[in-house]
Amino acid sequence: MLKGVLEGIVLAILSDRHTHGYDITAWLRDRGFSGIAGPSTRS
């Protein structure tokens, strides 16, 4: 992915609606962004 593209996509999603990181990650994965890290399981 081109550097800076992901940030632009995330900003576009946030400008459309209020959401959280997990929802953004799920939205991106549903649209083919398979290299996106999942939610952290750290304690």
C-alpha positions as CSV (number, residue, x, y, z in Angstrom):
1,M,0.0,0.0,0.0
2,L,1.3,3.5,-0.8
3,K,2.5,5.4,2.2
4,G,-0.1,7.7,3.5
5,V,-3.1,6.0,1.8
6,L,-4.3,4.2,4.9
7,E,-4.3,7.5,6.9
8,G,-6.4,9.1,4.2
9,I,-8.9,6.2,4.1
10,V,-9.2,6.2,7.9
11,L,-9.8,10.0,7.9
12,A,-12.5,9.6,5.2
13,I,-14.2,6.9,7.3
14,L,-14.2,9.1,10.4
15,S,-15.5,12.1,8.5
16,D,-18.5,10.0,7.5
17,R,-19.4,8.7,10.9
18,H,-18.3,8.3,14.5
19,T,-16.6,4.9,15.0
20,H,-13.9,3.0,16.8
21,G,-10.6,1.4,15.8
22,Y,-12.0,-2.2,15.7
23,D,-14.9,-1.1,13.4
24,I,-12.5,0.7,11.1
25,T,-10.3,-2.4,10.9
26,A,-13.3,-4.6,10.2
27,W,-14.5,-2.2,7.5
28,L,-11.1,-2.2,5.8
29,R,-10.8,-6.0,5.9
30,D,-14.3,-6.4,4.4
31,R,-13.0,-4.3,1.5
32,G,-9.9,-6.3,0.8
33,F,-7.2,-4.7,3.0
34,S,-5.9,-8.0,4.3
35,G,-2.6,-6.6,5.7
36,I,-4.4,-4.6,8.4
37,A,-3.4,-5.7,12.0
38,G,-6.2,-7.0,14.2
39,P,-7.2,-5.8,17.7
40,S,-4.5,-6.0,20.3
41,T,-4.8,-8.7,22.9
42,R,-2.2,-7.2,25.3
43,S,-3.2,-6.8,28.9
